[in-house]
Amino acid sequence: MACTEPAAKFPIFTPQKLYILFMKKLHYGLLACLMLIISSCSETKNLTVTDSTPLDQRLTAETVQMSTLKGHIHYLASDEMSGRDTPSDELRIAGRYLATTLMRYGVKPAPGTDDYLQRVPMSTVSPPTSGMILVGKDSLKINESAVMLRGDNMDMSAELVWANYGAAEDYENLDVSGKTVVVLCGYEGQSSPQQWFFAGREKRERASELGAVALIEVYNNPQLPFNFLVQFLSTPRTGLDDGSGSSYPHLWINTENEALVSQMKDGGASARIVLEGYSDKKFDSFNVVGITEGTDPLLKDEYIIYSAHYDHVGVGRPVENDSIYNGARDNAVGSTTVLSAAENIAKYPTRRSAIYIFFTGEEKGLLGSQHYADNPLIALDKVMYCFNSDNAGYNDTSRASIIGLTRTTAQPLIEKACMTFGLDAMEDAAPEQNLFDRSDNVNFAAKGVPAPTFSLGYTGFDDAINKYYHQPADDPQSLDYDYLFKFFRSYVYACRLIANHDKKLFWVEGDKYYDVGKELYGME
């Protein structure tokens, strides 16, 4: 359109004025672009990023984006993933999604893998459908007063020998070759049924090495009544296929028949074990593992693990016509925390090197993390910290719950990270749940690696938690993403603070893993 205004109204610019005007416009244009970038990067109402903002905080705010977080969760916890059971085709697809995402972020495969996948051999065992243990005139029926932990279809008889708790010292002066060993469950001082399961593996190996033909453990634990144990162990279950004594007879028996237990303790008696209907289907599952090399010439030989499990419980009992247990909170959220750390650290590497691990089979008994801890792709004495992320749910959006927060010297760093992004870092508010020993972190802690778990905020296990925990209602649409945005940023910032810290982080003195940690790292 032609201009109809008088020419005199247009200003006359000298070259100097034009230069000044150009520079002003350039300044304001750059400022506007910078503010737009900052706005899009922060995506939060309460955080302003300026030049004086600490570098690690600014780098955190740059990469952690709401749309990316939502995309990860909505994919991993979609109905099409059918709850990511171990094993399932959907779990394999989820693993491949995680691997290709790491590839896209520029994360390198872990040593010994070309495609980010660490093979985890497993098997699904269908226990005997019938059988019994016969001692004299007494009998213990399988799946009623006896359960099989390991074994096969069999009909065998052997003399019984009592070995107390089955510890190494309990076998002194005992000849168990060709005999069935009878022991108490767990080790002296242990009370947790989960501890007893772990101890049972060690006892089975020891009994087999000493020539015993079978192991029977006497069970008595009010924390988990035997009838509940029967319900769990009389159905098909998935475990690691470690090739060590998978068919070696290992049974737990109830203690209600005290006369029978006394007869077993007295020695001289024999037991016939008859088991029928057992089957064992072997398969491979996969941990997903990637690495980013650190920038510090000295500290890059130290590693920090950022971990979460990516499996869930699959398809189950319908609730309100929904049978898909999506596992958004447990643990698509946890997997996304690690993806967020991987994206950030791959783009802006930290002083220490990073290992990102997504575990398979957590819901089946911490299987993927157990396999990794026993078969690490980077030696564990080079791993200074494991920062795990796992969730049951949340009922307090003002906090992040860090299970084991007060047990390591990283506490002030984690508290600072959470406070920066508007959350309070709180210790486990439900110690009765024994959550520290119920997530993948415990397999690293048991080796000596400091290993807390970063979780969604809770004040206790109540209806708000139980509504979603292992329920079909735990889908992506039910999440508070404004809260999660703070949660993810807090985790990533804490990761950066931990990985860039001048000093090595460790267990607080007096912690039950303090001494084993000193042994792992060769500390005096």
C-alpha positions as a printed Julia matrix, in Angstrom:
524×3 Matrix{Float64}:
   0.0     0.0    0.0
   1.36    3.45  -0.82
   2.01    5.95   1.96
  -0.22    9.05   1.94
   1.35   10.88   4.89
   3.52   14.0    4.28
   7.19   13.19   3.9
   8.16   15.75   6.55
   6.73   13.5    9.29
   9.37   10.85   8.65
  12.55   11.32  10.76
  15.85   11.99   9.12
  18.61    9.57  10.32
  22.31   10.25  10.26
  24.62    7.22   9.92
  25.46    7.57  13.65
  21.78    7.56  14.65
  21.1     4.58  12.42
  23.93    2.64  14.09
  22.63    3.46  17.58
  19.09    2.51  16.63
  20.31   -0.75  15.06
  22.29   -1.69  18.15
  19.32   -0.95  20.41
  17.03   -3.09  18.29
  19.63   -5.83  18.2
  19.98   -5.67  22.0
  16.24   -5.8   22.6
  15.8    -8.5   19.98
  18.47  -10.67  21.55
  17.03   -9.99  24.99
  13.57  -10.98  23.79
  14.95  -14.18  22.21
  16.89  -14.96  25.39
  13.79  -14.46  27.54
  11.81  -16.68  25.18
  14.45  -19.39  25.44
  14.6   -19.12  29.21
  10.82  -19.2   29.42
  10.52  -22.28  27.24
  13.35  -24.01  29.05
  12.09  -23.35  32.56
   8.41  -24.11  31.99
   7.72  -23.34  35.63
   6.03  -20.48  37.39
   8.36  -20.23  40.35
  11.88  -20.42  38.88
  13.78  -17.55  37.28
  17.09  -18.39  35.62
  19.66  -15.58  35.47
  23.38  -15.23  34.8
  24.0   -15.57  38.53
  22.18  -18.9   38.72
  24.6   -21.76  39.57
  25.8   -23.5   36.43
  24.48  -26.97  37.26
  21.08  -25.5   38.04
  21.0   -23.65  34.71
  22.05  -26.76  32.81
  19.33  -28.76  34.55
  16.68  -26.22  33.61
  17.82  -26.24  30.0
  17.23  -29.92  29.24
  14.37  -31.06  31.49
  11.27  -30.28  29.43
   7.65  -31.01  30.29
   6.71  -32.28  26.82
   9.61  -34.76  26.79
   8.73  -36.08  30.24
   5.1   -36.58  29.32
   6.1   -38.34  26.12
   8.27  -40.89  27.92
   5.63  -41.67  30.56
   2.73  -41.86  28.12
   4.67  -44.28  25.94
   6.05  -46.56  28.64
   2.78  -46.72  30.6
   0.38  -46.88  27.65
  -2.24  -49.61  27.37
  -0.36  -50.92  24.34
   2.56  -51.84  26.62
   0.25  -54.22  28.54
   1.89  -53.56  31.9
   5.47  -54.54  30.84
   5.48  -57.93  32.57
   8.64  -60.05  32.84
   8.72  -61.8   30.41
   6.63  -60.24  27.64
   7.02  -58.85  24.13
   5.95  -55.49  25.49
   8.81  -55.44  28.0
  11.24  -56.09  25.15
   9.71  -53.2   23.21
  10.03  -50.95  26.27
  13.68  -51.96  26.61
  14.32  -51.16  22.97
  12.63  -47.78  23.41
  14.97  -46.98  26.3
  18.02  -48.15  24.34
  17.21  -46.1   21.25
  16.45  -43.07  23.41
  19.9   -43.36  24.97
  21.33  -43.63  21.46
  19.46  -40.5   20.4
  20.82  -38.62  23.42
  24.39  -39.51  22.48
  24.92  -41.98  25.33
  27.42  -44.74  24.53
  26.69  -48.46  25.0
  28.23  -50.01  28.09
  31.4   -52.1   27.63
  30.53  -55.61  26.53
  27.34  -54.54  24.76
  26.84  -53.25  21.22
  23.19  -52.34  21.62
  22.93  -51.19  25.28
  21.42  -54.56  26.3
  22.86  -56.75  29.06
  21.48  -60.28  28.81
  19.81  -61.51  32.0
  19.1   -65.27  31.88
  15.86  -66.15  33.65
  13.38  -68.96  33.99
   9.74  -69.27  34.9
   9.17  -72.17  37.25
   5.85  -73.91  37.68
   6.09  -75.64  41.08
   5.06  -79.23  41.74
   1.34  -79.83  41.63
   1.61  -82.71  44.09
   4.11  -84.34  46.4
   5.18  -84.75  50.02
   8.04  -85.17  52.46
   7.8   -88.46  54.37
   9.66  -88.87  57.69
   8.76  -92.12  59.42
   4.99  -92.13  59.83
   4.69  -88.38  59.42
   4.2   -86.54  56.15
   4.28  -82.93  54.99
   2.14  -82.3   51.93
   3.59  -80.04  49.25
   1.79  -76.67  48.85
   0.19  -77.1   52.26
   2.82  -77.64  54.94
   5.84  -77.62  52.6
   6.87  -75.54  49.6
   9.62  -76.0   47.04
  12.07  -73.17  46.37
  14.24  -75.16  43.93
  14.12  -78.7   42.63
  12.62  -80.94  39.99
  10.27  -83.88  39.7
  11.8   -86.55  41.94
  11.41  -89.5   44.26
  14.46  -89.7   46.51
  15.36  -90.86  50.03
  18.29  -89.85  52.22
  19.38  -89.65  55.85
  18.66  -86.35  57.65
  21.37  -84.31  59.38
  20.73  -81.16  61.46
  23.01  -78.11  60.74
  21.48  -75.32  62.87
  21.32  -72.19  60.62
  23.38  -73.68  57.82
  26.23  -71.16  58.22
  29.77  -72.24  57.39
  30.66  -72.81  61.04
  27.57  -74.98  61.54
  29.08  -77.64  59.27
  32.21  -78.09  61.38
  32.61  -81.78  62.31
  29.51  -82.68  60.22
  29.53  -85.22  57.41
  26.64  -84.31  55.12
  27.77  -86.14  51.98
  24.84  -88.0   50.44
  22.46  -86.7   53.12
  19.59  -84.21  53.34
  20.54  -81.19  55.46
  17.9   -79.63  57.76
  18.43  -76.05  59.02
  16.52  -73.08  60.39
  15.51  -70.37  57.89
  17.71  -67.29  57.64
  20.76  -66.61  59.73
  20.84  -65.85  63.44
  19.59  -62.29  64.03
  17.7   -62.03  60.73
  13.94  -61.54  60.88
  12.9   -60.44  57.39
  11.47  -63.14  55.07
  13.22  -61.36  52.2
  16.54  -61.75  54.0
  15.72  -65.42  54.41
  15.23  -65.83  50.66
  18.65  -64.3   49.97
  20.25  -66.41  52.71
  18.63  -69.53  51.28
  20.49  -69.15  48.0
  23.83  -69.08  49.82
  22.84  -72.03  52.03
  21.79  -74.1   49.03
  25.14  -73.54  47.32
  27.03  -74.4   50.51
  25.07  -77.6   51.12
  25.56  -78.7   47.52
  29.32  -78.01  47.65
  29.6   -80.14  50.81
  27.94  -83.08  49.09
  24.44  -82.93  50.58
  21.71  -84.16  48.21
  18.94  -81.81  49.42
  18.26  -78.87  51.76
  15.21  -78.45  54.0
  14.71  -75.2   55.96
  12.35  -74.93  58.93
  10.17  -71.81  58.58
   8.67  -69.78  61.44
   8.11  -66.08  60.8
   5.05  -64.12  62.0
   5.85  -61.34  59.49
   4.71  -63.68  56.71
   2.51  -66.58  57.84
   3.15  -69.87  56.11
  -0.23  -69.94  54.36
   0.68  -66.66  52.6
   4.03  -68.14  51.68
   2.24  -71.14  50.17
   0.05  -68.85  48.05
   3.16  -67.13  46.68
   5.35  -70.18  46.1
   2.67  -72.57  44.82
   2.08  -70.46  41.69
   4.44  -70.04  38.71
   7.27  -67.62  39.48
  10.12  -66.06  37.57
  13.7   -65.96  38.81
  17.3   -65.78  37.65
  18.66  -68.8   35.84
  22.17  -68.72  37.23
  22.9   -72.34  36.38
  23.89  -73.1   39.96
  21.8   -75.85  41.45
  18.6   -74.98  39.65
  17.39  -78.57  40.09
  18.92  -79.01  43.55
  16.1   -79.93  46.01
  15.46  -77.02  48.38
  12.28  -76.9   50.45
  10.78  -74.86  53.3
   8.54  -76.61  55.82
   6.08  -75.32  58.41
   6.88  -75.76  62.1
   3.41  -76.63  63.38
   4.41  -80.31  63.74
   6.99  -79.73  66.49
   7.42  -83.45  67.13
   8.44  -83.95  63.51
  10.95  -81.09  63.69
  12.41  -82.59  66.87
  12.72  -85.93  65.11
  14.65  -84.22  62.31
  16.96  -82.51  64.82
  17.71  -85.73  66.7
  19.43  -87.31  63.73
  19.28  -90.86  62.44
  15.95  -90.35  60.67
  15.52  -90.52  56.9
  13.25  -88.51  54.63
  11.67  -89.43  51.33
  10.94  -86.47  49.03
   8.36  -87.01  46.28
   7.59  -84.17  43.83
   5.44  -84.26  40.66
   4.16  -81.76  38.1
   7.17  -79.4   38.08
   8.29  -77.5   34.93
  10.95  -74.89  34.15
  10.81  -72.55  31.1
  14.04  -70.66  30.41
  14.28  -67.29  28.62
  16.41  -64.16  28.33
  15.46  -60.69  29.52
  17.61  -57.55  29.35
  18.94  -54.7   31.44
  19.47  -51.52  29.41
  22.84  -49.9   30.15
  24.58  -46.8   28.78
  27.61  -44.7   29.73
  28.76  -41.07  29.48
  32.43  -40.42  30.11
  33.31  -37.77  32.69
  35.3   -34.6   31.97
  37.74  -34.54  34.87
  41.05  -36.26  34.01
  41.16  -37.9   37.45
  37.51  -38.21  38.49
  36.3   -39.68  35.19
  37.55  -43.06  36.4
  34.91  -42.86  39.13
  31.31  -43.67  38.15
  27.86  -42.77  39.39
  24.99  -45.16  38.63
  21.59  -43.66  37.83
  19.09  -46.51  37.9
  15.43  -47.49  37.75
  13.47  -50.59  36.83
  11.31  -50.5   33.71
   9.17  -53.61  34.2
   5.79  -53.81  35.92
   3.24  -56.55  36.68
   1.44  -56.94  33.34
  -2.24  -57.81  32.92
  -4.22  -59.07  35.9
  -7.48  -59.11  37.81
  -9.92  -56.57  36.3
 -10.83  -53.55  38.4
 -13.75  -51.53  37.03
 -13.37  -53.35  33.68
  -9.68  -52.47  33.4
  -7.16  -55.33  33.57
  -4.0   -53.51  32.35
  -1.69  -52.58  35.2
   0.02  -49.68  33.41
   2.68  -48.87  36.01
   2.92  -45.12  35.41
   4.14  -44.34  38.92
   5.78  -47.74  39.29
   7.95  -47.26  37.4
   7.56  -45.26  34.19
   8.18  -42.21  36.39
  11.39  -43.76  37.72
  12.56  -44.69  34.23
  11.89  -41.14  33.11
  14.04  -39.71  35.92
  16.97  -41.72  34.58
  16.22  -40.76  30.98
  16.16  -37.13  32.13
  19.57  -37.54  33.75
  20.92  -39.27  30.62
  19.72  -36.51  28.3
  21.2   -33.84  30.55
  24.56  -35.45  31.34
  25.12  -36.65  27.77
  24.72  -33.04  26.6
  26.63  -31.51  29.53
  28.94  -34.21  30.94
  29.82  -34.14  34.62
  33.26  -34.53  36.19
  32.6   -38.15  37.1
  31.41  -40.67  34.53
  27.79  -41.8   34.41
  26.22  -45.25  34.11
  22.5   -45.33  33.3
  20.82  -48.66  34.08
  17.22  -49.7   33.5
  16.57  -52.99  35.28
  14.34  -55.83  34.18
  12.49  -58.14  36.55
  12.34  -55.88  39.62
   8.76  -56.9   40.28
   9.83  -60.56  40.24
  12.32  -60.05  43.08
  14.9   -57.41  42.08
  16.26  -59.8   39.45
  17.86  -57.44  36.93
  19.72  -55.48  39.59
  20.83  -58.69  41.32
  22.27  -59.95  38.04
  24.0   -56.64  37.33
  25.46  -56.35  40.84
  26.84  -59.88  40.48
  28.0   -59.25  36.89
  28.83  -55.53  36.66
  29.87  -54.06  33.32
  32.03  -51.56  35.25
  33.77  -52.91  38.37
  31.82  -51.89  41.47
  34.91  -50.57  43.25
  34.91  -47.83  40.59
  31.25  -46.97  41.31
  31.14  -44.28  43.97
  27.37  -43.92  44.27
  24.11  -45.44  43.02
  21.19  -43.02  42.78
  18.16  -45.23  42.2
  14.61  -44.08  41.42
  11.54  -46.17  42.23
   7.97  -45.32  43.23
   4.8   -46.65  44.76
   2.89  -43.37  44.51
   2.53  -39.99  46.2
   0.25  -38.2   48.64
   2.34  -35.09  49.3
   3.33  -32.9   46.35
   5.48  -30.62  48.51
   8.21  -33.21  48.94
  10.4   -35.86  47.39
  10.92  -38.94  49.55
  14.48  -40.22  49.48
  14.69  -43.68  50.99
  18.07  -43.7   52.69
  18.52  -39.91  52.57
  20.15  -39.72  56.0
  22.31  -42.8   55.42
  24.85  -41.24  53.03
  26.95  -38.07  52.99
  25.1   -36.85  49.88
  22.18  -35.69  52.03
  22.94  -31.92  51.85
  23.37  -32.1   48.07
  20.05  -33.86  47.57
  18.31  -31.46  49.95
  19.75  -28.47  48.06
  18.61  -29.84  44.7
  15.05  -30.43  45.89
  14.8   -27.06  47.66
  16.0   -25.27  44.51
  13.08  -26.62  42.52
  10.45  -26.15  45.21
  10.41  -29.48  47.05
  11.45  -30.68  50.49
  13.75  -33.7   50.55
  12.43  -36.06  53.22
  13.58  -39.4   54.61
  11.37  -42.49  54.3
   8.08  -41.77  56.11
   7.02  -45.43  56.16
   9.94  -47.36  57.71
   7.59  -50.23  58.56
   7.38  -50.97  54.82
  11.11  -51.77  54.71
  11.32  -49.98  51.35
  15.11  -49.67  51.32
  15.35  -53.46  51.02
  12.51  -53.72  48.5
  14.04  -51.85  45.57
  17.02  -52.36  43.27
  19.27  -50.11  45.35
  19.67  -52.82  48.01
  21.64  -55.1   45.68
  24.27  -52.37  45.35
  24.14  -51.42  49.03
  24.83  -55.04  49.93
  28.04  -54.81  47.89
  29.03  -51.61  49.71
  27.97  -48.95  47.19
  26.08  -46.0   48.8
  22.62  -46.35  47.24
  19.5   -44.4   48.26
  16.26  -44.34  46.24
  14.65  -41.12  44.98
  10.86  -41.46  45.24
   7.67  -39.48  44.92
   6.55  -37.73  48.09
   4.57  -39.66  50.68
   3.7   -39.25  54.34
   2.77  -42.9   54.77
   1.02  -45.69  52.88
  -2.64  -44.67  52.85
  -5.64  -44.88  50.5
  -4.1   -42.27  48.18
  -1.11  -44.57  47.68
  -2.98  -47.87  47.61
  -5.45  -46.59  45.02
  -2.67  -46.7   42.43
   0.04  -49.02  43.79
  -0.03  -52.15  41.59
  -3.49  -51.21  40.36
  -4.94  -50.62  36.85
  -5.67  -47.02  37.86
  -1.94  -46.22  37.72
  -2.04  -44.79  34.2
  -0.43  -41.64  32.7
  -3.63  -39.6   32.81
  -3.8   -39.84  36.61
  -0.51  -38.01  37.26
   0.12  -34.46  38.48
   2.64  -33.28  35.88
   3.28  -29.89  37.49
   4.51  -31.77  40.53
   6.45  -34.26  38.44
   8.2   -31.41  36.63
   9.69  -30.25  39.93
  10.45  -33.85  40.87
  12.41  -34.62  37.69
  14.39  -31.39  37.85
  15.25  -32.03  41.48
  16.59  -35.47  40.59
  18.69  -34.25  37.67
  20.13  -31.35  39.66
  20.99  -33.73  42.49
  22.69  -36.03  39.97
  24.86  -33.16  38.76
  25.75  -32.06  42.28
  26.71  -35.61  43.26
  28.75  -36.25  40.11
  30.59  -32.9   40.33
  31.23  -32.95  44.07
  34.89  -32.5   45.09
  34.81  -35.24  47.72
  33.83  -38.88  47.48
  30.42  -39.59  48.97
  29.98  -42.51  51.33
  27.81  -44.18  53.94
  27.3   -42.32  57.2
  29.48  -43.93  59.86
  27.54  -46.55  61.78
  25.33  -47.56  58.87
  25.02  -51.31  58.49
  26.71  -51.1   55.06
  29.55  -48.85  56.27
  32.07  -51.63  56.83
  31.32  -53.54  53.63
  31.68  -50.23  51.78
  35.12  -49.68  53.31
  36.08  -53.18  52.2
  34.81  -52.59  48.65
  36.82  -49.4   48.2
  39.89  -50.55  50.13
  39.44  -47.86  52.78
  41.4   -48.15  56.02
